[in-house]
Amino acid sequence: MKIRPAEHGDIPGMVHLIGHYASEGLMLPRSSNAIAAGLAEYLVADVVGEVVGCGALQQYSDDSAELYGLATHPEHSPRGTGSALVEALIEKARTANIARVFALTLVPVFFQKMGFHTVQHNDVPLKVWKDCVVCPKFGNCDEIAMLLEVGVPVVSHSRQPALFKAL
Ligand SMILES: CC(C)(COP(=O)(O)OP(=O)(O)OC[C@H]1O[C@@H](n2cnc3c(N)ncnc32)[C@H](O)[C@@H]1OP(=O)(O)O)[C@@H](O)C(=O)NCCC(=O)NCCS
């Protein structure tokens, strides 16, 4: 499996993957057009040409970005695909000198394992003011806001030392 930037030919597979989980209410659906518009933000997991995972990083401010659109194929993705995508997206953030990566998620345990910690929705104000205010669930949101301070070493999980540079 390799993690690489998404290409136009990957879009149908990405729409299908995200749509699968959106139909279960686990993530927001994304159209081909929406993915195409943000294609540069996406990485995919590729197993001999098949897209078995995707995820994206959208910069919100000079020092913060949202990790979104994370999904792995329920049957075809090898174990570790989601972690590999998140690690690559964190590296992308680090390269862009982004200090804080946040996610809104229904799977906090996965993100905790990647070093994120739970915060209040008010701690990610740009997201709240850009997207949440137009969401039908605004005021009744069941997603958990999680934040990772990129570059801060976290030692509570065996994966962490490889992910974070010591200050
Ligand atoms: C969440 C998701 C991306 C994880 O991908 P994955 O390829 O299964 O993750 P990995 O194999 O790298 O798992 C890493 C660890 O997280 C755990 N994990 C994975 N999915 C989990 C979940 N839904 N709940 C709790 N823990 C989870 C794994 O057990 C593993 O733990 P371990 O290292 O102790 O063995 C994938 O399950 C998915 O696509 N879920 C549906 C869509 C979704 O909720 N996306 C997140 C939107 S913000």
The ligand as an SDF file (V2000), in Angstrom:
LIG
                    3D

 48 50  0  0  0  0  0  0  0  0999 V2000
  -11.7610    5.5420   11.3280 C   0  0  0  0  0  0  0  0  0  0  0  0
  -11.0540    4.8130   10.1670 C   0  0  0  0  0  0  0  0  0  0  0  0
  -10.5560    5.8400    9.1410 C   0  0  0  0  0  0  0  0  0  0  0  0
   -9.8570    4.0520   10.7610 C   0  0  0  0  0  0  0  0  0  0  0  0
   -9.1580    3.4360    9.6890 O   0  0  0  0  0  0  0  0  0  0  0  0
   -8.4620    2.0160    9.8780 P   0  0  0  0  0  0  0  0  0  0  0  0
   -7.7220    1.7110    8.6300 O   0  0  0  0  0  0  0  0  0  0  0  0
   -9.4860    1.0500   10.3570 O   0  0  0  0  0  0  0  0  0  0  0  0
   -7.4680    2.3280   11.0800 O   0  0  0  0  0  0  0  0  0  0  0  0
   -6.1530    1.5380   11.5220 P   0  0  0  0  0  0  0  0  0  0  0  0
   -6.1900    0.1210   11.0000 O   0  0  0  0  0  0  0  0  0  0  0  0
   -4.9770    2.3600   11.1810 O   0  0  0  0  0  0  0  0  0  0  0  0
   -6.3690    1.4940   13.1070 O   0  0  0  0  0  0  0  0  0  0  0  0
   -5.5410    2.1880   14.0150 C   0  0  0  0  0  0  0  0  0  0  0  0
   -6.0670    1.9180   15.4120 C   0  0  0  0  0  0  0  0  0  0  0  0
   -7.3520    2.5380   15.5830 O   0  0  0  0  0  0  0  0  0  0  0  0
   -8.3300    1.5760   15.9660 C   0  0  0  0  0  0  0  0  0  0  0  0
   -9.5840    1.9150   15.3040 N   0  0  0  0  0  0  0  0  0  0  0  0
   -9.8160    1.9290   13.9830 C   0  0  0  0  0  0  0  0  0  0  0  0
  -11.0850    2.2880   13.7490 N   0  0  0  0  0  0  0  0  0  0  0  0
  -11.6530    2.4900   14.9480 C   0  0  0  0  0  0  0  0  0  0  0  0
  -12.9570    2.8710   15.3590 C   0  0  0  0  0  0  0  0  0  0  0  0
  -13.9440    3.0930   14.4880 N   0  0  0  0  0  0  0  0  0  0  0  0
  -13.2060    2.9920   16.6770 N   0  0  0  0  0  0  0  0  0  0  0  0
  -12.2130    2.7400   17.5880 C   0  0  0  0  0  0  0  0  0  0  0  0
  -10.9510    2.3820   17.2520 N   0  0  0  0  0  0  0  0  0  0  0  0
  -10.6880    2.2590   15.9540 C   0  0  0  0  0  0  0  0  0  0  0  0
   -7.7670    0.2410   15.4770 C   0  0  0  0  0  0  0  0  0  0  0  0
   -8.2840   -0.8330   16.2200 O   0  0  0  0  0  0  0  0  0  0  0  0
   -6.2750    0.4420   15.6960 C   0  0  0  0  0  0  0  0  0  0  0  0
   -5.9640    0.2560   17.0590 O   0  0  0  0  0  0  0  0  0  0  0  0
   -4.5950   -0.5110   17.5250 P   0  0  0  0  0  0  0  0  0  0  0  0
   -3.4450    0.2770   16.9080 O   0  0  0  0  0  0  0  0  0  0  0  0
   -4.6380   -0.4300   19.0100 O   0  0  0  0  0  0  0  0  0  0  0  0
   -4.6870   -1.8850   16.9700 O   0  0  0  0  0  0  0  0  0  0  0  0
  -11.9980    3.7870    9.4700 C   0  0  0  0  0  0  0  0  0  0  0  0
  -12.4710    2.8640   10.4450 O   0  0  0  0  0  0  0  0  0  0  0  0
  -13.1810    4.4200    8.7820 C   0  0  0  0  0  0  0  0  0  0  0  0
  -13.1090    4.6960    7.5960 O   0  0  0  0  0  0  0  0  0  0  0  0
  -14.2880    4.6340    9.5360 N   0  0  0  0  0  0  0  0  0  0  0  0
  -15.5180    5.1650    8.9560 C   0  0  0  0  0  0  0  0  0  0  0  0
  -15.4100    6.6250    8.5500 C   0  0  0  0  0  0  0  0  0  0  0  0
  -15.0570    7.5350    9.7090 C   0  0  0  0  0  0  0  0  0  0  0  0
  -15.6130    7.4640   10.7980 O   0  0  0  0  0  0  0  0  0  0  0  0
  -14.0740    8.4160    9.4480 N   0  0  0  0  0  0  0  0  0  0  0  0
  -13.6090    9.4130   10.3830 C   0  0  0  0  0  0  0  0  0  0  0  0
  -14.3010   10.7000   10.0740 C   0  0  0  0  0  0  0  0  0  0  0  0
  -13.5910   12.0390   11.0090 S   0  0  0  0  0  0  0  0  0  0  0  0
  1  2  1  0
  2  3  1  0
  2  4  1  0
  2 36  1  0
  4  5  1  0
  5  6  1  0
  6  7  2  0
  6  8  1  0
  6  9  1  0
  9 10  1  0
 10 11  2  0
 10 12  1  0
 10 13  1  0
 13 14  1  0
 14 15  1  0
 15 16  1  0
 15 30  1  0
 16 17  1  0
 17 18  1  0
 17 28  1  0
 18 19  1  0
 18 27  1  0
 19 20  2  0
 20 21  1  0
 21 22  1  0
 21 27  2  0
 22 23  1  0
 22 24  2  0
 24 25  1  0
 25 26  2  0
 26 27  1  0
 28 29  1  0
 28 30  1  0
 30 31  1  0
 31 32  1  0
 32 33  2  0
 32 34  1  0
 32 35  1  0
 36 37  1  0
 36 38  1  0
 38 39  2  0
 38 40  1  0
 40 41  1  0
 41 42  1  0
 42 43  1  0
 43 44  2  0
 43 45  1  0
 45 46  1  0
 46 47  1  0
 47 48  1  0
M  END
$$$$
